[in-house]
Amino acid sequence: MKGTISQFRSYERSVRLLMVNQFTINLGFYMLMPYLAAHLAGPLGLAGWLVGFILGVRNFSQQGMFLVGGTLADRLGYKPMIIAGLVLRTVGFATLGLVDSVPALIAASAATGLAGALFNPATRAYLAADSGERRVEAFALFNVFYQAGILLGPLVGMVLTGVDFRITCLVAAGTFAVLSVVQIRALPARRAKETKGQEGQSVLAEWRGILANRPFLLFSVAMIGSYVMSFQVYLALPLEVRRLGGEGTFGTAAVAVLFAVSGLSTILLQTKVTAWCKARMEPGRALTWGLLTMGVAFVPLLVASAVPVPGEGIGLWLLASVPPTLTALLLAVGTMIAYPFEMDTIVRLSGNRLVATHYGLYNTICGVGITLGNLLTGAALDAAQKAGLSALPWLALTALGLACTAALYGLHRTGRLAEPPVEARPEPATV
């Protein structure tokens, strides 16, 4: 931990501030969002489909606007978009706690999603620009702060929501309000550097140029599987724990252990894993190993599906908790290996041009992939339950991991993950 702290201190102020920002953003977000559905369905008494719609609006507004948010960041500067996103989320979170009309709740949910689309691409592009040659290490440390916020947020939210959900909303909104003020006062202004041929281009011309970047698009599609697999810590693994362990105290505790293992392992090991990988392998090879680790993460569940389910007692508890926990740990390790090199690869494939826009499009592609992947995972879970084939979803997820690993390996071997030479970078025509 001392090494992580000293590494953090070695970066310039803007990079340190961006890392602390991300911790605070996740702290505020995750203290509220895990409890929003229960508030909408419980005290407000909304129908299940309406709760799903309100939550879906947030996700759709964020994923659908990432490209726009990235483009605005490249054109107007990173700092204005970060501040705009923080202010918008302050308003959205406060509104969620103060209103009970459906139109207002939908508008607030959309605002919180749009906020993420504004500050996420800008933050990552800013971090990439100011960390320079230490970009991979910076993103590794960034992930430590990211996971720390995810780990602590629900715990704070649980305490606050135990008093009143409105307090949770107002504290979360206040967190973003304070963060907005800090950014206005302390974050240096920074904007994307214009490259030759970029001056005067329209937005459509820039988008056409990015869509013509075939290696970037292939990489984006190949990485979808990593997000689908890592998301199963929130979807398939908790469902499996509760399928075997029940909905009582044991099931709740076992699910909490899943989240703790995933977050704590990243906080404690991320920088060490990144340093080890960077010293021994190229970025493309590290990405391949990361996805392979995520693919084989579901093997413990495959093996467990062949074991007869005990009726009760410690045998049932072990079967319900140990394989999912091992899977969560392996998914975390795979993400630790891949994530810093993934973020670095996006910058390299962009040719260091319109970086925030590339991040925006990348997030949109992966976001759509996550939605489709979760729908298919849910269908596989339902089919497995009806047919009595408990191994089906784990086979499908393992196959997905191996397919994405093969795709990444092919891109690496053919040199498509390397930074393009200047003459090969797309220069879209002005329209």
N, C-alpha and C positions, 0 to 999 in steps of 0.2 A: 504493500500500500504506500510506503514511503517513496518507492520509485515512481508510482503513478503521480503522487503529489509533486515531486521534483520535476517530473516531465511536464506537468501542467504549468508549473511556474516558469518553465523555460520558454514558453510561447509569449508573443507580444500581447498587449492588453486586449486588442480586438478579438483575437482567437480565444483567449481565456473567457472573455465576456460572452461570446457566442456559445461556449460550452455550458457555462452557468445558466444562460438563457434557456437552453434546451432542457436542462434539468428542471427549471422552474416551469417551463411550458408543460412538460409532461406531468409534473406534480399537480398543477392546476387542472389539467385535462382529466387525469385519471382519478382525482379525488371526487369528480362529479359524474363522469360518463358511465361508470359501472353501475351507478345507482339511479340513473335517469329513467330507465324502463320501469323499474319498480314504482317510482314516483308517479309516472304517467298512468300506469295501470291501477295503482293503489289509491292514494289520496285524490287524484283527479278523476279516476274511474273511467278512463278511456278504453275503448275496445282494443283487443289485441292487434287487429289489422291496422288500426290507426296508430298505435304505438310503433309498430314496425315501419309504417310509412314515415312518421316523424323522424325516427332514427335513420331511415334510408335516405331521407332528404339531406341530412348532414353529410353522409358518405358520398352521395351523388354530387352535391355542390362542391365538395372538396376535390374528388377525383376528376370531375368534369372541368374544373377551372385551373388545375395545376399548370397546364400549358400557358394559359393567359397570365397567371401569376408569375411564371418564369419569364415570359416575354416582357411584362411590365418591369420586372426587376432588372433585366438587361438594358432596358431603354431609360428608365427613370432613376435607377440606382438601387442598391441592395437595402440601404438603411430605410428609405421611405416605405418600402414594401413590408419590411419587418415591423415597423411601427404601425402601419395601417392594419396589418393582420392582428397585432396584439390589441389595438384599440377595438377592432371589430369583435374580437372574441370576448373582450371585457363586456361590451354591450350585449352580446348574445348570451353569455352565461348569466348575467344579471337578469335579463329578461326571462330566461327559463325558470328562475326562482320566484319571479314576481307576478307572472301572468298565469291564467288558466284557460284562456280562450284558444281554440285550436288554430285559427289563423296566426295568432301571435306566436304560438309555440312552433309552428312550421317556419315562420320567418326567423325566429331566433335560432332554430336548428340549422337553417340554411346559412345564416350569418356565421355560426361557429365553424361550419365546413369551409366556407369561402375564406375565412381567416387563415386556416391552415394552408390553403392553396396560395395565399399571398406570401406568408413568411417562410414556408418550408423550402421552396427552391432558392429563394434569396439567401437564406441562412447557409445552405450547403455551398452555393456558389461563392459566397463571401468567405467561408471557411477555407475553401479550396484556394482562393486567390491569396489570402493572407498567410497561409501556412507554407506556401512555396514548395521547396523540395521535401519538406517533412509532411507532405499531404497525407500519406498513408497512415503515419503515426498519429496525425491530428484526428483523422476520422476514427481511428481505434479509440482514442481518448474520448472523442465525442460520443461514441457508443456507450462508454462507461457512464457518462452523465445521463444519457438518454435512458438507459436501463434503470439507473438509480431513481429517476423520476417515476418511471412505471412501477417500480417496486414500492416506493413510499406513498405515492398518491392514493391508492385504494385504502391504505391503512388510515391516513388522515381523513379521507372521506367517510370511512366507516364510523369514526368517532363523531364527526360533525353531523352526519346523517342520523346518527342515533339521537341527536338532540332535535334537529329539524332540517329537512332537505333544503329549505330556503337559505339557511345559514351556510350550508355547503356551497350553494350557488353564489352567494354573495362573497364568501371567502375566496372562491375560485376566481370570481370576477375581480376582486380586489388584488389578488396575486398578479393578474394580467395588467391591471391598471398601474400598479407599482412598477412592474417590468417595463411598461410603456414609457414611463417617466425616466427610468434608468437609461433606456435606449436613446431617448431624446438628448439626454445630458452627456452620456458617456461613450456611446458607440460612434466611432469616427465614420464620416461619410465615405462611401466606397461605391464605385460603379464599374461596370464591365468595360474593358478596353476594346475600343473599336479596332478592327483589323482592316487590312487593305481590301477594298471592294465592298465594305459593309456600309460605308457612309451613304445615307439617303435611301437605303433599301426600305421597302414597305414590310409590314408584318407578314403578309402572305408570302413575300419573296423569301423571308427568313425561314418561315415554316416549310416552304418547298425545298429549301436547301437542306434542312434537317431531315426531311422525309427522303431526300436523295442519298442520305448517309447510310448506305446499306449495312456496313459493319455495326453501326450503332443500333439500328433497328433489329438486326439479328441477335445482338447481345441482349437487348431489352426483352425480346420474346423468350430467349433461352433462360433468362433469370426469373421469369414469372413463377416457375416451379419452386424456387427457393422461398418465395413469399407465401405461396400456398402451403408449403410444408411447415414453415415456421408458424403460420397462423393456427395450426392444429393444436398448439398449446392452449388456445382459447376456445377451440371448437371440439375436435374429435377426442382429445385426451381427457378433458373434464367429463364428456359424455361417457367415455369408457370407464372412468373411475366410478361414476355414479351408477352405471349399468351393473357393475359387479358389487360395489360397496354400498349402494343405496344412497338415499337423499339425506340421511341423518348426519350426526356429528362427525362420524368417521369419513363419510364422503366429502363433507365440507373441508375437513382438515387435510385430506389427501389432495384435494384440488389446490388448496393454499400452498401445499408443499411443492406442487408442480411449478407454480409461479415463482416461489422463492428460489427453487433450484435454478430456474432459467435466469432470473435477475441477478442473484448473488454470484453465480459462476461467471457471468459476464463482468461484473464489477471487479471481481478478484483476479480474473485471468486474462481479460481482453488484451491488455498491453503486452503481456508476456507472450501470448499466442502470436500476436502480430509481429513482434520482434523476432521470434523464432522462425516464422514463415518467411519474412522479408530477407532474413540472412541466408536462407537455404533454397528459395525457389522464385521463379518469375511470377508476376501477377496472374497471368493466365493459368499457370499450374496451381497456384494457391486457390484461385476460384474453383478450379476443377475439383480439388481435394475438399473444399468446403461443401460443394453440392453433393459430392459422393458421401461425405459424412452425414449430411442431412438425409440422403436417401436410405442409407443403412440404419438410420436412427429408428426406423419402424420395425426392424428385425426382432427386437425384444417382444413387441406386441404380436408379431407373427408366431414366434415360438410359444408365447403364452396362450395363443388361441388354440393350440393343439393339446393343451393341458386340460384335463377334466376340471370343471369348476366345483370346488368344495361347497358343501351346503352352508357352512358357517365356520366361525372360529378364525384362528390366526392364519390358517391356510388361505381362506378367502380374502382376508385383509392383505396378505402379501401379494396375492395374485392381482388384486385390484389396485395396488399402489406401486409396487416395485417396477414392473415393466413400463407403465406410463412415465414414471419418474426417470428411468434410464433413457427413455425416448426424449423426454424434455431436455435432459442433460446433453445428449448427443446433438439435438437440434441447436442448442445454445452453442456448443463447440463448433458446429458447422457454420453457424452465423458469425461467430468470432473470427473464424478463418477467412470467410468470404467478404464480409461487409466492408472493411477498410479498402480492400483491393477493388471491390465493386464500385465504390464511390470514386476512387481514383481512376478507374477505367473509363467511367463516363466522361471525366474531364479530358482524358487522353483522346478518346474517340471523337470528342467535339473539336479537337484541334485547338483547345483553349479559346474557343469562339462561341459566343452565345451560351455560356455554360449554364446559366439559370434556366434558359429555355429548354436545353437538353434535359436538365433535371426534371423540369415540369412535364415534358412529354414522357420521360421514363416513368415517372410516378403514375401518370395516367394509364400507360400501357400495363404496368404491374397491378394497378388498382382494378382495372377491368378484369385482368387475369385472376386476381384474388376472388373477386365476386363469382366468376364462373367456376373457379376451382372449388370454392366453398359450396356452391350449389351441387356440384358433382360429388363432392365428399359427403354432403348430407344425403344425397340420393344413395350413395354406396352404403352409408350407415343404415339407412332404412331397409335397403334390399338385403343387407347382411342379417338384420334382425328378423325379417320375414322369412328368409330362406334358411336361417340357422347356420349361416356361413360367416362366422365372426372374423375370419381372416381376410375377407374381401376388401374392406377399406384399407387395410395395411398393405395388402398386395398392390393395390392401385397406387398408393402413395409411394411405395418403394419403387414401383415401375416408373412413376413420374420423376423421382429423384435420379434414377439411372438414365432416363432419357435426357434430362436436362444436363447431367454430367457429360454424356456423350456429345451433346450439342456444344457445350462449352469447350470440351477437349478438341473438337473439330475446329472451332473458331481459333483456339490458341495455336494449334498445329499449323494452320494455314496462314498465320500471321495477321488475322483480322482484328486482334485485340491490341495490336501495337498502334502507337500514335501515327496517323497518316502523315506522309511528307507534305510540305506546304503546297506543292503543285497538285497534290491529289485531293486537297480539301475542297468540298463543294462551294462554288461561288454562285449563288442563285442570281438570276437576272432580275432586274427591277421591273415590277409590274405596277 
